[in-house]
Amino acid sequence: MRGSNALRILCWHADGAWMESFIQGRHVYLLPKEPEGGPYGLGRAGRPWPRHVVDVPAEALRDTEVDVVVLQRPEELALAERWLGRKPGRDVPAVYVEHGAPPGRPATSRHPLADRDDIPVVHTSDFNRLMWDCGLAPTTVVEHGAADPGRRFTGELPHAVAVVDEPFGRDAGTDLLDALRAAAPIDLFGSGAEEIRSWPDGRGHALTGNPPIPLEELHTAMARRRAYVHPSRWTSPGPALVEAMLLGLPVVAVATGPAATLPPAVGAVSCDLGALAARLAALTADRDLAAEAGAAARAHALAHHGLDDFLNRWDVLLERAVT
């Protein structure tokens, strides 16, 4: 049982890393579960989450008490209405989390909720809020927050690390990794990493994909490297970048999207691929230099991406939605 002020929140296991932080709050989180699983019926998907994160069979949702719906994908609007027998925004309060930047041109990218004023859109960065045309929808920003794993940087391996969910894509910038590996070996983790496998050739160091591993093991693996590479041109930084900084890794990031606001002291932030490669080479060659930049990265993450602030801001939004 949660406290009397806890809300019963219907939400989907869509973005696992974001959900890892979101469910650390004081509420009850109801996750739709279908026998076949699938993108809209994963439930907890075996995650070792707290007891207040509850799998609910989709067919049982109509008889389940729900205070507010947290949407993350356009398709969830129709699913919620069908499963609950109530229309989000009209019959049950709802908010929509927009994790990404527009997939098309910002000047012409209209958000799926742009014609509605009854469901607020919550962006994960000021950049994303600026790029989307949300029309009538009220908008706000709650940046990613993550639990502090502690400064665990050891830097024993003179390698870089990146977490990738898309194996090949210009938005995610994974094509840039082939050039950056001229500076240092880059070890890849994440759901898209294993498809890359290993790309050693005469042009540079190995670019090695690894199979998915649990979060705690991932943190240990990241902390052994000397720099975190964030090559994204367009997609949001996501929790992996925040977690890398909290671990004490310096960051080598393409200066587009939200990453452009990172201070230079965290490692390197530039649109000049040559400058990024040079800084990556310096960081991976000098553990002390990497540790110094990593300390600045950790300080920035603690100041801007703390879990408590993330949860407090969500509490305010959710209370506003239900009153």
Protein Blocks (a to p, Z undefined) as FASTA:
>chain_A
ZZfkbccdddddfblmlmmmmmmmmbdcdddddfklpjklnmnnopacdfklccddfklm
mmpccfbdcdfbfklmmmmmmmnopaehjlpccddddfbdcfbdfklmccfklmpckbcc
ddfbfklmmmpcgkjaccdddddddddebjabfolaccdddddfbfbafklommmmmmmm
mmoccddedjklmmnmpaddfkbccddddddddfklmmmmmmmpmbdcdfbfkbcfbjml
mmmmmnopacdddfehjllmpcfklopacfblklmmmmmmmmmmmmklmmmmmmmmmmmm
mmmmcfklmmmmmmmmmmmmmZZ
